[in-house]
Amino acid sequence: MARLSVELKRFFFEEPPPQVTLNQVLALSGERVFGFLLVILSLPSALPIPAPGYSVPFGILIFVLAVQLVAGAKTPWLPPRLANRSLELKQVQGVLNAGIPWLQRIEAISHPRLPYVCTSAAGRVIIGIAIALMAISMMIPIPGTNTLPAIGIFVTGFGLLEDDGAISLGGLVLCLMGAILSTSILVALFVGGSSLLDLLRSWLKGG
């Protein structure tokens, strides 16, 4: 099967449909369905570009997929209302223009290795739990709780897509960092309000 970046270019740029839904995107995935969906759904929030309206619905879908990974499902189920939701083609193309170069960089170094991380029941449970927590963070309407968790999901999902356990392990490390960051922001808001949050942002920028 062709690389994901090639499939996305063909579908969205060379032969774009008049209307795009998640079900149409799902048809591109073949046997790589879980990793494919996690990469696609996390991409808008993982990029430092405006993508309003995607974090919550895509976060819900990612959470649903993560629960199914934990449960050992082989084929994902998506809520019909969200799976059939129309996506604006120009906005999707804008996200892909920014995201495909990063995707190609990961594709250049990825190959099947440590497959048990992605294929064993224990590995998929751990990955599913981590992704579920990051999906919850994506849905929190607070700055700073979206991007790093989405990047963690993107990298972990790409490992699943390519049966590359090394990349998935790297994604899990990013998920852990995302959990620490999101928890720190929530604690800062609860304990000290916006002034403590500003202090945390200043510290992160300084680092």
DOKOL-964554 format. One line per 2 residues: their letters; for each residue x, y, z of N, C-alpha, C, O, CB. Coordinates in Angstrom, 1 decimal. Glycine has a CB too. Layout:
BEGIN
a = X/Y/Z/X/Y/Z/X/Y/Z/X/Y/Z/X/Y/Z; ...
This chain:
BEGIN
ma = 0.8/-1.2/0.0/0.0/0.0/0.0/0.9/1.3/0.0/1.9/1.3/0.6/-1.0/0.0/1.2; 0.5/2.3/-0.7/1.2/3.5/-0.8/1.4/4.2/0.5/0.5/4.0/1.4/0.6/4.5/-1.8
rl = 2.4/5.0/0.7/2.6/5.8/1.9/1.4/6.7/2.1/0.7/7.1/1.2/3.9/6.6/1.8; 1.2/7.0/3.4/0.1/7.9/3.7/0.1/9.2/3.0/-0.9/9.7/2.6/0.0/8.1/5.2
sv = 1.3/9.8/3.0/1.4/11.2/2.4/1.0/11.1/0.9/0.4/12.0/0.4/2.9/11.7/2.5; 1.4/10.0/0.2/1.0/9.8/-1.2/-0.5/9.7/-1.3/-1.1/10.3/-2.2/1.7/8.6/-1.8
el = -1.1/8.9/-0.5/-2.6/8.7/-0.5/-3.3/10.0/-0.3/-4.3/10.3/-0.9/-3.0/7.7/0.5; -2.8/10.8/0.7/-3.5/12.1/1.0/-3.3/13.1/-0.1/-4.3/13.8/-0.4/-2.9/12.7/2.3
kr = -2.2/13.1/-0.7/-2.0/14.1/-1.9/-2.9/13.7/-3.0/-3.6/14.6/-3.6/-0.5/14.0/-2.3; -3.0/12.4/-3.3/-3.9/12.0/-4.4/-5.3/12.3/-4.1/-6.0/12.8/-5.0/-3.7/10.5/-4.6
ff = -5.8/12.0/-2.9/-7.2/12.1/-2.6/-7.6/13.6/-2.4/-8.7/14.0/-2.9/-7.5/11.4/-1.3; -6.8/14.4/-1.8/-7.2/15.8/-1.5/-6.7/16.8/-2.5/-7.3/17.9/-2.6/-6.7/16.1/-0.2
fe = -5.7/16.5/-3.3/-5.2/17.5/-4.2/-5.3/17.1/-5.7/-5.7/17.9/-6.6/-3.8/17.8/-3.9; -5.0/15.8/-6.0/-5.1/15.4/-7.4/-6.5/15.0/-7.9/-6.9/15.3/-9.0/-4.1/14.2/-7.6
ep = -7.2/14.3/-7.0/-8.6/13.9/-7.3/-9.6/14.3/-6.2/-10.2/13.4/-5.7/-8.6/12.4/-7.6; -9.6/15.6/-5.9/-10.4/16.0/-4.7/-11.9/15.8/-5.0/-12.4/16.2/-6.1/-10.2/17.4/-4.4
pp = -12.7/15.2/-4.0/-14.1/15.1/-4.2/-14.8/16.5/-3.9/-14.2/17.3/-3.3/-14.7/14.0/-3.2; -16.0/16.7/-4.3/-16.7/17.9/-4.1/-17.0/18.1/-2.6/-17.1/19.3/-2.1/-18.0/18.0/-4.8
qv = -17.2/17.0/-1.9/-17.4/17.1/-0.4/-16.7/16.0/0.3/-16.6/14.8/-0.2/-19.0/16.9/-0.1; -16.1/16.3/1.4/-15.3/15.3/2.2/-15.9/15.0/3.5/-16.3/15.9/4.2/-13.8/15.9/2.4
tl = -16.0/13.7/3.8/-16.4/13.2/5.1/-15.4/12.3/5.7/-14.5/11.8/4.9/-17.8/12.5/5.0; -15.4/12.0/7.0/-14.5/11.1/7.6/-14.7/9.7/7.0/-13.7/8.9/6.9/-14.7/11.0/9.1
nq = -15.9/9.3/6.6/-16.1/8.0/6.0/-15.3/7.8/4.7/-14.8/6.8/4.4/-17.6/7.7/5.8; -15.2/8.9/3.9/-14.5/8.9/2.7/-13.0/8.7/3.0/-12.3/8.0/2.3/-14.7/10.1/1.9
vl = -12.5/9.5/4.0/-11.1/9.4/4.4/-10.8/8.0/4.9/-9.7/7.4/4.6/-10.8/10.4/5.5; -11.8/7.4/5.6/-11.6/6.0/6.2/-11.4/5.0/5.1/-10.7/4.0/5.3/-12.8/5.7/7.0
al = -12.0/5.2/3.9/-11.8/4.3/2.8/-10.4/4.2/2.3/-10.0/3.3/1.6/-12.7/4.7/1.7; -9.6/5.2/2.6/-8.2/5.2/2.2/-7.3/4.3/3.0/-6.2/3.9/2.6/-7.6/6.6/2.2
sg = -7.8/3.9/4.2/-6.9/3.4/5.2/-6.6/1.9/5.0/-5.5/1.5/5.4/-7.5/3.6/6.5; -7.5/1.2/4.4/-7.2/-0.3/4.3/-7.1/-0.9/5.6/-7.9/-0.7/6.5/-6.0/-0.5/3.4
er = -6.0/-1.8/5.8/-5.8/-2.5/7.0/-5.1/-1.6/8.1/-5.0/-2.0/9.2/-4.9/-3.7/6.7; -4.7/-0.4/7.7/-4.0/0.4/8.7/-5.0/1.3/9.4/-4.6/2.4/9.9/-3.0/1.3/8.0
vf = -6.2/0.9/9.6/-7.3/1.8/9.9/-7.1/2.6/11.2/-7.3/3.8/11.3/-8.6/1.1/10.0; -6.7/1.9/12.3/-6.6/2.6/13.6/-5.5/3.7/13.6/-5.7/4.8/13.9/-6.3/1.6/14.7
gf = -4.3/3.3/13.1/-3.2/4.3/13.1/-3.5/5.4/12.1/-3.2/6.5/12.4/-1.9/3.6/12.6; -4.1/5.0/11.0/-4.5/6.0/9.9/-5.4/7.1/10.5/-5.2/8.3/10.4/-5.1/5.3/8.7
ll = -6.5/6.6/11.2/-7.5/7.6/11.8/-6.9/8.4/12.8/-7.1/9.6/12.9/-8.7/6.8/12.3; -6.0/7.9/13.7/-5.4/8.6/14.8/-4.5/9.7/14.2/-4.5/10.9/14.7/-4.6/7.7/15.7
vi = -3.8/9.4/13.1/-2.9/10.4/12.5/-3.7/11.5/11.9/-3.4/12.7/12.1/-2.0/9.8/11.4; -4.8/11.2/11.1/-5.6/12.1/10.4/-6.3/13.0/11.4/-6.4/14.3/11.3/-6.6/11.4/9.5
ls = -6.9/12.4/12.5/-7.7/13.2/13.4/-6.9/14.1/14.3/-7.4/15.1/14.8/-8.6/12.3/14.2; -5.7/13.7/14.6/-4.8/14.5/15.5/-4.1/15.6/14.8/-3.6/16.6/15.4/-3.9/13.7/16.3
lp = -3.9/15.5/13.4/-3.1/16.4/12.7/-3.5/17.9/12.8/-2.6/18.7/13.0/-3.1/16.0/11.2; -4.8/18.2/12.7/-5.1/19.7/12.8/-4.7/20.3/14.1/-4.2/21.4/14.1/-6.6/19.9/12.6
sa = -4.9/19.6/15.2/-4.5/20.1/16.5/-3.0/20.1/16.8/-2.5/20.8/17.6/-5.3/19.4/17.6; -2.3/19.2/16.1/-0.9/19.0/16.3/-0.1/20.1/15.6/1.1/20.3/15.9/-0.4/17.7/15.8
lp = -0.7/20.8/14.6/0.1/21.8/13.8/-0.2/23.2/14.4/-1.2/23.5/14.9/-0.4/21.8/12.4; 0.9/24.0/14.4/0.7/25.4/14.9/0.1/26.3/13.9/0.6/27.4/13.6/2.1/25.9/15.3
ip = -1.1/25.9/13.4/-1.9/26.7/12.5/-3.3/26.8/13.0/-3.8/25.8/13.6/-1.8/26.2/11.0; -4.1/27.8/12.7/-5.5/27.9/13.1/-6.3/26.8/12.5/-6.3/26.6/11.2/-6.1/29.2/12.8
ap = -7.0/26.0/13.3/-7.9/25.0/12.8/-9.1/24.9/13.8/-9.3/23.9/14.5/-7.2/23.6/12.8; -9.9/26.0/13.8/-11.0/26.1/14.7/-12.1/25.0/14.5/-12.4/24.7/13.3/-11.6/27.5/14.6
gy = -12.6/24.6/15.6/-13.7/23.6/15.5/-13.4/22.2/15.4/-14.3/21.3/15.3/-14.5/24.0/14.3; -12.1/21.9/15.3/-11.7/20.5/15.2/-11.3/19.8/16.5/-11.5/18.5/16.6/-10.5/20.4/14.3
sv = -10.8/20.5/17.5/-10.3/19.8/18.7/-11.3/19.0/19.4/-11.1/17.9/19.8/-9.7/20.9/19.6; -12.5/19.5/19.6/-13.5/18.8/20.4/-14.1/17.6/19.6/-14.1/16.5/20.1/-14.7/19.8/20.8
pf = -14.7/17.8/18.4/-15.2/16.6/17.7/-14.2/15.6/17.4/-14.5/14.4/17.5/-15.9/17.1/16.4; -13.0/16.0/16.9/-11.9/15.0/16.7/-11.4/14.4/17.9/-11.1/13.2/18.0/-10.8/15.7/15.9
gi = -11.4/15.2/19.0/-11.0/14.6/20.3/-12.0/13.5/20.8/-11.6/12.5/21.3/-10.9/15.7/21.4; -13.3/13.8/20.5/-14.3/12.7/20.9/-14.0/11.5/20.1/-14.1/10.4/20.6/-15.7/13.3/20.6
li = -13.8/11.6/18.8/-13.6/10.5/17.9/-12.3/9.7/18.3/-12.3/8.5/18.3/-13.5/10.9/16.4; -11.2/10.5/18.6/-10.0/9.8/19.1/-10.2/9.1/20.4/-9.7/8.0/20.5/-8.9/10.9/19.3
fv = -11.0/9.6/21.3/-11.3/8.9/22.5/-12.0/7.6/22.3/-11.7/6.6/22.8/-12.1/9.9/23.5; -13.0/7.7/21.4/-13.8/6.5/21.0/-12.9/5.4/20.4/-13.0/4.3/20.7/-14.9/6.9/20.0
la = -11.9/5.8/19.5/-11.0/4.9/18.9/-10.1/4.3/20.0/-9.8/3.1/20.0/-10.2/5.6/17.9; -9.6/5.1/20.9/-8.7/4.7/22.0/-9.4/3.6/22.9/-8.8/2.6/23.2/-8.2/5.8/22.9
vq = -10.7/3.9/23.2/-11.4/2.9/24.0/-11.5/1.6/23.3/-11.4/0.5/23.9/-12.8/3.4/24.4; -11.7/1.6/22.0/-11.8/0.4/21.2/-10.5/-0.3/21.1/-10.4/-1.6/21.1/-12.3/0.7/19.8
lv = -9.4/0.4/21.1/-8.0/-0.2/21.1/-7.9/-1.0/22.4/-7.4/-2.1/22.4/-6.9/0.9/21.0; -8.2/-0.3/23.5/-8.1/-1.0/24.8/-9.0/-2.2/24.9/-8.6/-3.2/25.5/-8.6/0.0/26.0
ag = -10.2/-2.2/24.3/-11.1/-3.3/24.3/-10.7/-4.4/23.3/-11.3/-5.5/23.3/-12.5/-2.9/23.9; -9.6/-4.2/22.5/-9.1/-5.2/21.6/-9.9/-5.3/20.3/-9.8/-6.3/19.6/-9.2/-6.5/22.3
ak = -10.6/-4.2/19.9/-11.3/-4.2/18.6/-10.3/-4.3/17.4/-9.2/-3.6/17.5/-12.2/-3.0/18.5; -10.7/-5.0/16.4/-9.8/-5.1/15.2/-10.3/-4.1/14.2/-9.5/-3.6/13.4/-9.9/-6.5/14.6
tp = -11.6/-3.7/14.2/-12.1/-2.8/13.2/-12.8/-1.7/14.0/-13.7/-2.0/14.9/-13.1/-3.5/12.2; -12.5/-0.4/13.8/-13.1/0.7/14.6/-14.6/1.0/14.2/-15.0/0.7/13.0/-12.3/1.9/14.4
wl = -15.3/1.5/15.1/-16.6/2.0/14.9/-16.6/3.4/15.2/-16.1/3.9/16.2/-17.7/1.2/15.8; -17.3/4.2/14.4/-17.3/5.7/14.6/-18.8/6.1/14.6/-19.6/5.5/13.9/-16.6/6.4/13.4
pp = -19.1/7.1/15.5/-20.5/7.6/15.6/-20.9/8.1/14.2/-20.2/8.9/13.6/-20.7/8.7/16.6; -22.0/7.6/13.6/-22.4/8.0/12.3/-22.5/9.5/12.1/-22.1/10.1/11.0/-23.7/7.4/11.9
rl = -23.0/10.2/13.1/-23.2/11.7/13.0/-21.8/12.4/12.7/-21.7/13.3/11.9/-23.8/12.3/14.2; -20.8/11.9/13.4/-19.5/12.5/13.3/-18.8/12.0/12.0/-18.1/12.7/11.3/-18.6/12.3/14.5
an = -18.9/10.7/11.8/-18.3/10.1/10.6/-18.8/10.7/9.3/-18.0/10.7/8.3/-18.5/8.6/10.6; -20.1/11.1/9.3/-20.6/11.6/8.0/-20.6/13.2/8.0/-21.2/13.8/7.1/-22.1/11.2/7.9
rs = -20.0/13.8/9.0/-19.9/15.2/9.0/-19.0/15.7/7.9/-17.9/15.2/7.6/-19.3/15.7/10.4; -19.5/16.7/7.2/-18.7/17.3/6.1/-17.6/18.1/6.6/-17.7/18.9/7.5/-19.7/18.1/5.2
le = -16.4/18.0/5.9/-15.3/18.8/6.2/-15.0/19.8/5.0/-15.2/19.4/3.9/-14.0/17.9/6.4; -14.6/21.0/5.4/-14.4/22.0/4.3/-13.1/21.7/3.6/-12.0/21.6/4.2/-14.3/23.4/4.9
lk = -13.2/21.4/2.3/-12.0/21.0/1.5/-10.9/21.9/1.6/-9.7/21.5/1.8/-12.4/20.7/0.1; -11.1/23.2/1.5/-10.0/24.2/1.5/-9.3/24.2/2.8/-8.1/24.3/2.9/-10.5/25.6/1.2
qv = -10.0/24.1/3.9/-9.4/24.0/5.2/-8.6/22.8/5.4/-7.5/22.8/6.0/-10.5/24.2/6.3; -9.1/21.6/4.9/-8.4/20.4/5.0/-7.1/20.5/4.2/-6.1/20.0/4.7/-9.3/19.2/4.6
qg = -7.2/21.1/3.0/-6.0/21.2/2.2/-5.0/22.1/2.8/-3.8/21.8/2.7/-6.4/21.8/0.8; -5.4/23.1/3.5/-4.5/24.0/4.3/-3.8/23.3/5.4/-2.5/23.5/5.5/-5.2/25.2/4.8
vl = -4.5/22.4/6.1/-3.9/21.6/7.2/-2.9/20.6/6.5/-1.8/20.5/7.1/-4.9/20.9/8.0; -3.2/20.0/5.4/-2.4/19.0/4.8/-1.1/19.7/4.2/0.0/19.1/4.2/-3.1/18.2/3.8
na = -1.3/20.9/3.6/-0.1/21.6/3.1/1.0/21.8/4.2/2.2/21.7/3.9/-0.5/22.9/2.5; 0.5/22.1/5.4/1.5/22.3/6.5/1.9/20.9/7.1/3.0/20.8/7.5/0.8/23.1/7.6
gi = 1.0/19.9/7.1/1.3/18.7/7.8/2.1/17.6/6.9/2.8/16.8/7.5/0.1/18.1/8.2; 1.8/17.6/5.6/2.4/16.5/4.8/4.0/16.5/4.8/4.6/15.5/4.9/1.9/16.6/3.4
pw = 4.6/17.7/4.8/6.1/17.7/4.9/6.6/17.0/6.2/7.6/16.3/6.2/6.6/19.1/4.8; 5.9/17.3/7.3/6.3/16.6/8.6/6.0/15.1/8.5/6.8/14.3/9.0/5.5/17.2/9.8
lq = 4.9/14.8/7.9/4.6/13.4/7.7/5.6/12.6/6.9/6.0/11.5/7.2/3.2/13.2/7.1; 6.1/13.3/5.8/7.1/12.7/5.0/8.4/12.5/5.7/9.2/11.5/5.5/7.3/13.6/3.7
ri = 8.8/13.4/6.6/10.0/13.3/7.4/9.9/12.0/8.3/10.9/11.3/8.4/10.2/14.5/8.3; 8.7/11.8/8.9/8.6/10.6/9.7/8.6/9.4/8.9/9.2/8.3/9.2/7.3/10.7/10.6
ea = 8.0/9.4/7.7/7.9/8.3/6.8/9.3/7.9/6.4/9.6/6.7/6.2/7.1/8.6/5.6; 10.2/8.9/6.2/11.6/8.6/5.8/12.4/7.8/6.8/13.3/7.1/6.4/12.3/9.9/5.5
is = 12.0/7.8/8.0/12.8/7.1/9.0/12.0/5.9/9.6/12.6/5.2/10.5/13.2/8.0/10.2; 10.8/5.7/9.2/10.0/4.6/9.8/10.1/3.3/9.0/10.2/3.4/7.7/8.5/5.1/9.8
hp = 10.0/2.2/9.7/10.0/0.9/9.1/9.5/0.0/10.2/9.7/0.3/11.4/11.3/0.5/8.4; 9.0/-1.2/9.8/8.5/-2.1/10.9/9.7/-2.5/11.8/10.7/-3.1/11.4/7.9/-3.3/10.2
rl = 9.5/-2.3/13.1/10.5/-2.7/14.1/9.7/-2.7/15.5/8.8/-2.0/15.7/11.7/-1.7/14.1; 10.2/-3.5/16.4/9.6/-3.7/17.7/8.1/-3.9/17.5/7.3/-3.2/18.1/9.9/-2.5/18.6
py = 7.6/-4.7/16.6/6.2/-4.8/16.2/5.3/-5.1/17.4/4.1/-4.8/17.4/6.0/-5.8/15.1; 5.8/-5.8/18.4/5.0/-6.3/19.5/4.4/-5.1/20.3/3.4/-5.2/20.9/5.7/-7.2/20.4
vc = 5.1/-3.9/20.2/4.6/-2.7/20.9/3.3/-2.3/20.3/2.4/-1.8/21.0/5.6/-1.6/20.7; 3.1/-2.5/19.0/1.9/-2.1/18.3/0.9/-3.2/18.1/-0.3/-2.9/17.9/2.3/-1.5/16.9
ts = 1.3/-4.4/18.1/0.4/-5.5/17.8/0.0/-6.4/19.0/-1.0/-7.0/18.9/1.1/-6.4/16.8; 0.8/-6.4/20.0/0.4/-7.2/21.2/-0.8/-6.6/21.9/-1.0/-5.4/21.9/1.6/-7.4/22.1
aa = -1.5/-7.4/22.6/-2.7/-7.0/23.4/-2.2/-5.9/24.5/-2.9/-4.9/24.6/-3.4/-8.1/24.1; -1.1/-6.2/25.2/-0.7/-5.3/26.2/-0.2/-4.0/25.6/-0.6/-2.9/26.2/0.5/-6.0/27.0
gr = 0.5/-4.1/24.5/0.9/-2.8/23.9/-0.2/-2.0/23.4/-0.2/-0.7/23.6/1.8/-3.1/22.7; -1.2/-2.6/22.8/-2.4/-1.8/22.4/-3.2/-1.2/23.5/-3.8/-0.1/23.4/-3.3/-2.7/21.5
vi = -3.3/-1.9/24.6/-4.0/-1.4/25.8/-3.2/-0.2/26.3/-3.9/0.8/26.6/-4.1/-2.5/26.9; -1.9/-0.2/26.5/-1.1/0.9/27.0/-1.3/2.1/26.0/-1.5/3.2/26.4/0.3/0.5/27.1
ig = -1.2/1.8/24.7/-1.3/2.9/23.7/-2.7/3.5/23.8/-2.9/4.7/23.7/-1.0/2.3/22.3; -3.7/2.6/23.9/-5.1/3.1/24.0/-5.4/4.0/25.2/-6.0/5.0/25.1/-6.1/1.9/24.0
ia = -4.8/3.6/26.3/-5.0/4.4/27.6/-4.4/5.8/27.4/-4.9/6.8/27.7/-4.5/3.7/28.8; -3.1/5.8/26.9/-2.4/7.0/26.7/-3.1/7.9/25.8/-3.3/9.1/26.0/-1.0/6.7/26.2
ia = -3.6/7.4/24.7/-4.3/8.2/23.7/-5.6/8.7/24.2/-6.0/9.8/23.9/-4.5/7.4/22.4; -6.3/7.9/25.0/-7.6/8.3/25.6/-7.4/9.5/26.5/-8.2/10.5/26.4/-8.3/7.2/26.4
lm = -6.3/9.5/27.3/-6.0/10.6/28.2/-5.7/11.9/27.4/-6.1/13.0/27.7/-4.9/10.3/29.1; -4.9/11.7/26.3/-4.5/12.8/25.5/-5.8/13.4/24.7/-5.8/14.6/24.5/-3.5/12.4/24.5
ai = -6.7/12.5/24.3/-7.9/13.0/23.7/-8.7/13.9/24.6/-9.3/14.9/24.2/-8.7/11.8/23.2; -8.8/13.5/25.9/-9.5/14.3/26.9/-8.9/15.7/27.0/-9.5/16.7/27.1/-9.5/13.6/28.3
sm = -7.5/15.7/27.0/-6.8/16.9/27.1/-7.1/17.8/25.9/-7.2/19.0/26.0/-5.3/16.7/27.2; -7.2/17.2/24.7/-7.5/18.0/23.5/-8.8/18.7/23.6/-9.0/19.7/23.0/-7.5/17.0/22.3
mi = -9.8/18.1/24.3/-11.1/18.6/24.4/-11.2/19.7/25.5/-12.3/20.4/25.5/-12.1/17.6/24.7; -10.2/19.9/26.3/-10.3/21.0/27.3/-10.1/22.3/26.6/-9.1/22.5/26.0/-9.2/20.7/28.4
pi = -11.0/23.3/26.8/-10.9/24.6/26.1/-10.0/25.6/26.8/-10.4/26.7/27.2/-12.3/25.2/26.0; -8.7/25.1/27.0/-7.8/26.0/27.7/-6.5/26.0/26.9/-6.0/24.9/26.5/-7.5/25.5/29.2
pg = -5.9/27.1/26.6/-4.7/27.2/25.8/-3.6/26.3/26.4/-3.4/26.4/27.6/-4.2/28.6/25.6; -2.8/25.6/25.6/-1.7/24.8/26.1/-2.1/23.3/26.3/-1.2/22.5/26.5/-1.2/25.4/27.4
tn = -3.4/23.0/26.3/-3.7/21.6/26.6/-4.1/20.8/25.4/-4.5/19.7/25.4/-4.9/21.6/27.6; -3.8/21.4/24.2/-4.2/20.8/22.9/-3.0/20.3/22.1/-3.0/19.1/21.7/-5.0/21.7/22.1
tl = -2.1/21.2/21.9/-1.0/20.9/20.8/-0.1/19.7/21.2/0.0/18.8/20.4/-0.2/22.1/20.6; 0.5/19.7/22.4/1.4/18.7/22.7/0.7/17.3/22.8/1.3/16.3/22.3/2.2/19.0/24.0
pa = -0.4/17.2/23.5/-1.2/15.9/23.5/-1.5/15.5/22.1/-1.4/14.3/21.8/-2.5/16.1/24.3; -1.9/16.4/21.2/-2.2/16.0/19.8/-0.9/15.5/19.1/-1.0/14.5/18.3/-2.8/17.2/19.0
ig = 0.2/16.1/19.3/1.5/15.6/18.7/1.8/14.2/19.2/2.2/13.4/18.5/2.6/16.6/19.1; 1.5/14.0/20.5/1.8/12.6/21.1/0.9/11.6/20.4/1.3/10.5/20.1/1.5/12.6/22.6
if = -0.4/12.0/20.2/-1.3/11.1/19.5/-0.9/10.8/18.1/-0.9/9.7/17.6/-2.8/11.6/19.5; -0.4/11.9/17.4/0.0/11.8/16.0/1.2/10.9/15.8/1.1/10.0/15.0/0.4/13.2/15.5
vt = 2.2/11.0/16.7/3.4/10.2/16.6/3.1/8.7/17.0/3.5/7.8/16.3/4.5/10.7/17.5; 2.3/8.6/18.0/1.9/7.2/18.4/1.1/6.5/17.4/1.3/5.3/17.1/1.2/7.2/19.8
gf = 0.1/7.3/16.8/-0.7/6.7/15.8/0.1/6.4/14.5/-0.2/5.4/13.9/-1.8/7.7/15.4; 1.1/7.2/14.2/1.9/6.9/13.0/2.7/5.6/13.2/2.9/4.8/12.3/2.9/8.0/12.7
gl = 3.2/5.3/14.5/3.8/4.1/14.8/2.9/2.9/14.5/3.3/1.9/14.0/4.3/4.1/16.2; 1.6/3.0/15.0/0.6/2.0/14.7/0.4/1.8/13.2/0.3/0.7/12.7/-0.7/2.4/15.4
le = 0.4/2.9/12.5/0.2/2.8/11.0/1.3/2.0/10.3/1.0/1.3/9.4/0.1/4.2/10.5; 2.5/2.2/10.8/3.6/1.5/10.1/4.1/0.3/10.9/5.2/-0.2/10.5/4.7/2.5/9.9
dd = 3.5/-0.1/11.9/3.9/-1.2/12.8/5.4/-0.9/13.3/6.2/-1.8/13.4/3.9/-2.5/12.1; 5.6/0.4/13.6/6.9/0.8/14.1/6.8/1.1/15.6/6.5/2.2/16.0/7.4/2.1/13.3
ga = 7.2/0.1/16.4/7.1/0.2/17.8/8.0/1.3/18.4/7.7/1.9/19.4/7.4/-1.1/18.4; 9.2/1.5/17.7/10.1/2.6/18.2/9.4/3.9/18.1/9.5/4.7/19.1/11.4/2.5/17.4
is = 8.7/4.2/17.0/8.1/5.5/16.9/6.9/5.6/17.9/6.7/6.7/18.4/7.6/5.7/15.4; 6.2/4.5/18.0/5.1/4.5/19.0/5.6/4.8/20.4/4.9/5.5/21.2/4.3/3.2/18.9
lg = 6.7/4.2/20.8/7.3/4.5/22.1/7.7/5.9/22.2/7.4/6.5/23.3/8.5/3.6/22.3; 8.2/6.5/21.2/8.5/7.9/21.2/7.2/8.8/21.4/7.2/9.8/22.1/9.2/8.4/19.9
gl = 6.2/8.3/20.7/4.9/9.0/20.9/4.4/8.9/22.3/3.8/9.9/22.8/3.9/8.4/19.9; 4.6/7.8/22.9/4.1/7.6/24.3/4.9/8.6/25.3/4.3/9.1/26.2/4.3/6.2/24.8
vl = 6.2/8.8/25.0/6.9/9.7/25.8/6.3/11.1/25.6/6.2/11.9/26.6/8.4/9.7/25.3; 6.0/11.5/24.4/5.3/12.8/24.1/4.0/12.9/24.8/3.6/13.9/25.3/5.2/13.0/22.6
cl = 3.2/11.8/24.8/2.0/11.7/25.6/2.2/12.0/27.1/1.4/12.7/27.7/1.3/10.4/25.4; 3.2/11.4/27.6/3.5/11.6/29.0/3.9/13.1/29.3/3.4/13.7/30.3/4.7/10.7/29.5
mg = 4.7/13.7/28.4/5.0/15.1/28.5/3.7/16.0/28.4/3.6/16.9/29.1/6.0/15.5/27.4; 2.8/15.6/27.5/1.6/16.3/27.3/0.7/16.2/28.6/0.1/17.2/29.0/0.8/15.8/26.1
ai = 0.7/15.0/29.2/-0.1/14.9/30.4/0.5/15.7/31.5/-0.3/16.4/32.3/-0.1/13.4/30.9; 1.8/15.8/31.6/2.4/16.6/32.7/2.1/18.1/32.4/1.8/18.8/33.4/4.0/16.4/32.7
ls = 2.2/18.5/31.2/2.0/19.9/30.8/0.5/20.3/31.1/0.2/21.3/31.7/2.3/20.2/29.4; -0.4/19.5/30.7/-1.8/19.8/30.8/-2.2/19.8/32.3/-3.0/20.6/32.8/-2.7/18.7/30.1
ts = -1.7/18.8/33.1/-1.9/18.8/34.5/-1.4/20.0/35.2/-2.0/20.6/36.1/-1.3/17.5/35.1; -0.2/20.4/34.8/0.4/21.6/35.4/-0.4/22.9/35.1/-0.6/23.7/36.0/1.8/21.8/34.9
il = -1.0/23.0/33.9/-1.8/24.1/33.6/-3.1/24.1/34.4/-3.5/25.1/34.9/-2.1/24.1/32.1; -3.7/22.9/34.5/-5.0/22.8/35.2/-4.8/23.1/36.7/-5.6/23.8/37.4/-5.6/21.4/35.1
va = -3.7/22.6/37.3/-3.4/22.9/38.7/-3.1/24.3/38.9/-3.5/24.9/39.9/-2.1/22.0/39.1; -2.3/24.9/37.9/-2.0/26.4/38.1/-3.3/27.2/38.0/-3.5/28.1/38.8/-1.1/26.8/36.9
lf = -4.3/26.8/37.2/-5.5/27.6/37.1/-6.3/27.4/38.4/-6.9/28.3/38.9/-6.3/27.1/35.9; -6.3/26.2/38.9/-7.1/25.9/40.1/-6.5/26.6/41.4/-7.2/27.1/42.2/-7.2/24.4/40.3
vg = -5.2/26.5/41.4/-4.5/27.1/42.6/-4.3/28.6/42.6/-4.6/29.3/43.5/-3.2/26.4/42.8; -3.8/29.0/41.4/-3.4/30.4/41.4/-4.0/31.3/40.4/-3.6/32.5/40.3/-1.9/30.5/41.3
gs = -4.8/30.7/39.6/-5.5/31.6/38.5/-4.5/31.9/37.4/-3.5/31.2/37.2/-6.0/32.8/39.1; -4.9/32.9/36.6/-4.2/33.2/35.4/-2.8/33.7/35.6/-1.9/33.5/34.8/-4.9/34.2/34.6
sl = -2.5/34.3/36.8/-1.1/34.8/37.0/-0.1/33.7/37.1/1.0/33.8/36.6/-1.1/35.6/38.3; -0.5/32.5/37.7/0.4/31.4/37.8/0.5/30.7/36.4/1.6/30.2/36.1/-0.2/30.4/38.8
ld = -0.6/30.7/35.7/-0.5/30.2/34.3/0.5/31.0/33.4/1.2/30.4/32.7/-1.9/30.2/33.7; 0.4/32.3/33.6/1.4/33.2/32.8/2.8/32.9/33.2/3.7/32.9/32.4/1.0/34.6/33.1
ll = 3.0/32.6/34.5/4.4/32.2/35.0/4.8/30.9/34.4/6.0/30.8/34.0/4.4/32.1/36.5; 3.9/30.0/34.3/4.3/28.7/33.6/4.6/28.9/32.2/5.6/28.3/31.7/3.1/27.7/33.8
rs = 3.8/29.7/31.5/4.1/30.0/30.0/5.5/30.6/29.9/6.3/30.3/29.0/3.0/30.9/29.4; 5.8/31.6/30.8/7.1/32.3/30.7/8.2/31.3/30.9/9.3/31.4/30.2/7.1/33.4/31.7
wl = 8.0/30.4/31.9/9.1/29.4/32.1/9.3/28.5/31.0/10.4/28.1/30.6/8.7/28.6/33.4; 8.2/28.0/30.3/8.3/27.1/29.2/9.0/27.8/28.0/9.8/27.2/27.3/6.9/26.7/28.7
kg = 8.6/29.1/27.7/9.3/29.8/26.7/10.8/30.0/26.9/11.6/30.0/26.0/8.6/31.2/26.5; 11.1/30.3/28.2/12.5/30.5/28.6/13.3/29.2/28.4/14.5/29.3/28.1/12.6/31.0/30.0
g = 12.6/28.0/28.6/13.3/26.7/28.4/13.5/26.4/27.0/14.1/25.4/26.7/12.5/25.6/29.1
